[in-house]
Amino acid sequence: MLTLLCGGHMVVAEETRRISFSFDDAPMDAGPLLDGRARTNMLIAALDATGIRGAAFFVLTQSLVQNPDGAERLRAYADAGHVLANHTHTHPWLRATEPPEYLADIDRAAEMLAVFDNVQPYFRYPYLDEGNTRQKRLAVIDGLQTRGLSNGYVTIDTYDWYMQALVAEAVEAGHQIDMRKLGQIYVEILVETIEFYDALALQTLGRHPDHVLLLHENDLAAMFVDDLAEALTRDGWEIIPVAEAYTDTIADMQPDTQFNGQGRVAAIAHSNGAHPRQLVSPTEEEDILRARFVASGLLPRQ
């Protein structure tokens, strides 16, 4: 919030809130509603239509082996002005992996990404898991620094992956899905999540940082990310490239905590003494999401 002097009067101007978009696990397999190629084409078109540039796609490189058109799809994202980054080769939990093996998995992904354009030196931890011990966390941080990689952190975690799982469940059950209602619920839930973590940031940092939103390269993102972007713009948000968001001073803050699964803002709040129950949005509770899908007719009642 900015205070200005205008005509001798104090005027309070709302601070512009800024957010960037990132997508994990690209290139994903066919989903319940779209195949991979259709999803990529639709997602690129949606980002273009809403003027979003410099979104980040965190690549799970084993998917390049599993999806014959995966490399073509990644090139399409890069050609459209978006960036590619490292999300490991096999998506391991650090808590279940020793640092040398974990770093080797990152190296394998880096080798496979080297043939693509517009790859940026960001690394995102699978599951946002930075390990179950401080020793592991610090060992991997050292390994990333040695490799010239920076933490592709998020400030806003979401359960968009679970919403996609609920859609798959509905399709499997033969349930008729109202796509208009699905888009509405998708946007509502994500906007609520964004507002939760922005409020937490304001409480913790005293300001609105440049946010990095975690989504997945899934069917729901391709179908409704333009609706989400339009809703955020109506609410006064400015959508910026990920590279710009990562210049925020929060990028230099490395909270000394193992509580990292909800992103950088929640981790900072936890290191400042906040209880974990205060740091997780209700929209990341599976029971709550399921109940909302059922109440909206997107899942059959049991």
N, C-alpha and C positions, 0 to 999 in steps of 0.2 A: 504494500500500500504506500502511495506517494502523496505527501502533503505539499500543495502548491500555494503560492500567494497570488491571488488574482483580483485586481481592482481593490486592493486593500483587505480582501477577505481570504481566509484560509479555506482552501478547497481540497477535499480528500479525493484522490483519483485511485481507482482500483489498479493494482499491479497486473500487468498482462501475464497470464499463466501460459507456460510453454511446455509442449510435450512432443516426444518423438516416438516412432513406431518401430518395433523390432519383432521378428518372427523366428521362432526356434524350429529346429528339426527338419529344415529343408534339405532335399526335396522329399516330401512325405509320400507314402503309398496312396493308392486310391482310397477315398473315404466313402462314407455311406451315401453321399449325394453326388460327388464329382470324382472323375478320374484325375490323375496327376496333371496331365497336360491342360485339361479344361480348367483346373483350379489355378494353375499358373497364369494362363491367359486372362482369366476373370480377375485375379488379384492384381495383375499389372494394370488392367483397364480401370479397375476401381481406384487404385492409387493415383493413376494419371488423371482420372476425372475429378478428383478432389484436390489435385495440385500437390500431392505428397511426393517429395523428392528425398532421396538419401535415406530411405528406410533400410534397416539392416536385416539380412537373412543369415542366421547362425546355422552353419551347415553341419549336418551329421553325415560324415563322408561314407560310412558303410551303405548309406542309401544310394550312393552312386553305383554301387555294385548291384544292388537289388532292383533298381529302376533303370531300365535301358535308356529312357529319355531324360534321366536326371541331370546329366551334364548340360544338355540342351536347355533345360528349364533354368538351371543356374545362370547360364549365359544370357538367357532372356531377362532375368532380373537385373543383371549387371548392365546389359545394354539399355535397359529402361531407366538407368540412373541410380540404381540402388547398390548397396554394398554387401559383400559376402564376408563372413568371418567364421572363426573356428569354434566348433561345438563338440569337439572330439570325434573319433572314428566310431566308437562302439557305445557311447553314452553311458559310461560307468558312474556308479556312485563312488565318490572319493572316500566315504566312510568305510566302504568295503574293498578298497584298493590301496595298495602301497604307493607312495609318491613316485618311485621310479617307473612302475608300470603305468601309472596314470599319465605321467609326462610323456612316456613313449607312445601312448595312445594319441595324445595331442600332436606329437611329432608326425605320426602317420597321417593324421588329418591334414597337417600343414603341407606335407609332401603332395597330397592329392589336390589340395587347393591351389598349389603353385601354378597350375596350368590355366587358371582363370584370371580374367581381368577384374579390377576393382575389388580386390581382396584387401581388407584393412586389418591391422594388427590387434584385433580384439579377440578375447577368448571368453566364452560364457560357460560357466560350470553347469553340467547337466544337473537338473533338479535344483539348481542354485545351491548345491551341496558343496561346502568348502571343507568337509571332513568332520570327523567326530572328535578330533584332538587338535589342540593348538599346534602341536609339533607338525602334524600333517599339513595343516593350513599354511604354516609358515614355510614349509619345505616346497610346497607347490607355488606359493607366491615368489619365492626365490627362483624357482625354475621358470616361471613365466617372465620374470625380469631378465633372466639370462637369455631368453629367446626373443626378447623385444616385444612381448605381448602384454597388453593391459587388460584388466578385468572388464569384460563387457557387462557390467552390472546392470541391474534394473532398479528402478525406484518404485515401480508398480507391478506387483505380482498379480496374476489372474488365474482363474480356473476355467479358462476357455477350453482347455483340453477335456475337462469333465463335461462341459456342455456338449461338446462334440460326441463324447461317449454316450450321453443321454439320447442324442439324435440317432446314433447308431442302434441303440436299444429300441427306440421307437420304430425304426425302419425294419429291424429284425422281427419285431412283433406284428408287422403289417399295419401299424397304426397310421392313420391319415394325418399328415402334418400340415398345419396352416402356416405357410411360409411367411406370410405377412406378420403373423403373431410371433413366429420364431425370430424374425429380425428385430421385432420390437423388444422382446425379452432379452435377446443378446445385447442390444445396445443399452437397455436399462441397467442390466447387471454390470456391464463393464463401466458405465458412467458412475454407478454407485461405488465400484471398486476404486476407480480413479479418484473420486472425491474423498474416499476414506484415507487413501495414502497421501493425498495432497494436504488434507487436514492434519494428518500425523506429522508431515514434514513441517508445516507451519508451526505446530506445537513444539516440535523438536529442534528445528533450526531457526525459527523465527522468520522464515521467508518461504517463498515458493521456489524450489530449485527447478532447473530444467529437467523434466522427467523423461525417463525411458520406460515405455510401456512394454510389458512382456505379453506377446501373443504367440500363437503357433501357426505354421503354414498349413492351415487346415481348411476344410470346406466352409465353415462358418465365417472365417476371416475373408475368404474370397467373395462370399455372397453378401456380406454385410459390413465390411470395413468402411465402405463409402458412407453408409448410414451413420456409423460411429463417428467418422471424421466430421460429418455435417452437424451431428449433435454437439460435438465438442466445440466446433466453431461458433455455433449459436450461443453456447455458454461462455463465449469469450476466450477460448483457448486458441493459441497460435501453434500450429504444427510445424516442427522444425526438423532438419536432418539429424540423425543419430550422432554424426560426427560433431555437430554443434552442441548437442546436449552433453556430450562427453568432455566438453571444455569447462563445464560448471565446476566450481570449487569442491563440490561433493565428491568428484572423481578422485581427489587427493586424500579423502578421509577413509582410512582403513580401520574400522572399529575392531577392537580386540575382543571378539565374541565368536562363538560357534553358531549363534542364532542368525543364519543368513538366508533361510529358505523363503522369506518374504521380501527380500531385496534390501538395498542399501539403506533406505530411510529407516525401516524397521530395525535393522541391525544397529544403526547408530542410536536409536531410541533404547534398544535393549542394553547396549553398553553404557547408557546413561542411567540405567536402573529401572526402566519400564518393565512391567511383567509381560511375559509372552502373550497372555490372553488379551492384552490391550492392543496387540500389534498385528492381529490377523483379521482381515475384513470378514464380516459375516457371509459375504458372497463367495468365500472360499470354504464354506462348510457344505459338504456333499449333501447332507440331509436337507438343508435349506434350499439348495439348488434343485434337488429332485422335487421337493414340495412345490416350488414355483413352476416347474415344468408341468407337473400334474395339474395344478390349479389353473394353468393357462391352456389346458387341453393338449399339450404337446407330448404328454405321455398318458397311457391308459391308467385309470384308477385301478388299484389292486382289489 
